[in-house]
Amino acid sequence: MNQLLELVPGIAFFVVYFLPESIAPFLNSDNRIYWATVALMVAVGLQFILFLILKRPITKMMWFILIVAGVLGTMTVALRNPLFIMWRPTVTSWLMSAIFLFSYYVGKTNVLKWLLGDQVRLPDRLWRQQTLVLGYGLLASGTVNIFVAYSFSEQTWVTYKVYALFVWPVLFAIVLVIINLIEHRKNRAQRTL
């Protein structure tokens, strides 16, 4: 349920951006990105309020997204420059990537285990592998986002973002499941020896 609620701001952005002018005559090609950005910021704020009302835990990631969406969204609308909101997914992904990779290569505490260790039990080796996969995966996600933002039209970038909302998490999940299956088979093979 929480994961579905976390998709709502991105979906709100997409829906407002692609609303036909017959339904929303105030939208035109010059201002769609700004209205969609406002919708994103409102949806993030409402999501936060809903979590508070439902007494659901507000994660560190939600705080981070609220701050980044608020700052870059406000800059997008106030300065009338869509590049700020286009950078939001890249900033978020790259910062998370840096945290995961720093945790993997330098840190004494595995940040992924610190975030999820109360909910999931895994051997330390798996925590390390998953941290590495997510670190490089988020680096790739942010890089692809900014490449699309600078190389293609605004409309193409918005369409990419909607698909990316679903595709990147599924790709991460597939890779993590494969890693877990390989680890499980290794453990089973060692037990039979």
Residue pairs with C-beta under 8 A, 6 or more apart in sequence:
2 56
5 47
5 50
5 51
6 47
6 62
7 165
7 166
8 43
8 47
9 40
9 43
9 44
9 47
9 65
9 69
10 40
10 161
10 162
10 165
11 162
11 165
12 36
12 39
12 40
12 42
12 43
13 36
13 37
13 39
13 40
13 43
13 158
13 161
14 36
14 158
14 161
14 162
15 39
16 24
16 27
16 32
16 35
16 36
16 38
16 39
17 32
17 33
17 35
17 36
17 155
17 158
18 158
19 27
21 27
21 28
24 35
26 35
27 35
33 76
33 82
33 85
33 154
33 158
34 76
34 77
34 80
34 82
36 158
37 73
37 76
37 77
37 82
37 85
38 73
38 77
40 69
40 73
40 85
41 69
41 70
41 73
41 74
44 65
44 66
44 69
44 70
45 66
47 62
48 58
48 62
48 66
50 56
51 57
51 58
51 62
52 58
60 115
61 96
64 92
64 95
65 92
68 88
68 91
68 92
69 88
72 84
72 85
72 87
72 88
72 91
73 84
73 85
73 88
75 81
75 84
76 82
76 83
76 84
76 85
82 154
83 149
86 145
86 146
86 149
86 157
87 146
87 149
89 141
89 142
89 145
89 161
89 164
90 142
90 143
90 145
90 146
90 149
91 142
92 142
93 138
93 139
93 141
93 142
93 145
94 138
94 139
94 142
96 134
96 138
97 134
97 135
97 136
97 137
97 138
97 139
97 142
99 111
100 111
100 112
100 131
100 132
100 134
100 135
100 138
101 132
101 135
101 136
101 139
102 111
103 109
103 110
103 111
103 112
103 131
103 135
104 110
104 128
104 131
104 132
104 135
110 124
110 127
110 128
110 131
111 131
112 127
112 130
112 131
112 134
113 122
113 124
113 127
113 131
117 127
122 130
123 183
125 183
126 179
126 180
126 183
129 179
129 183
130 176
130 179
133 172
133 175
133 176
133 179
134 172
134 176
137 168
137 171
137 172
137 175
141 164
141 168
144 164
145 160
145 161
145 164
148 156
148 157
148 160
149 157
152 160
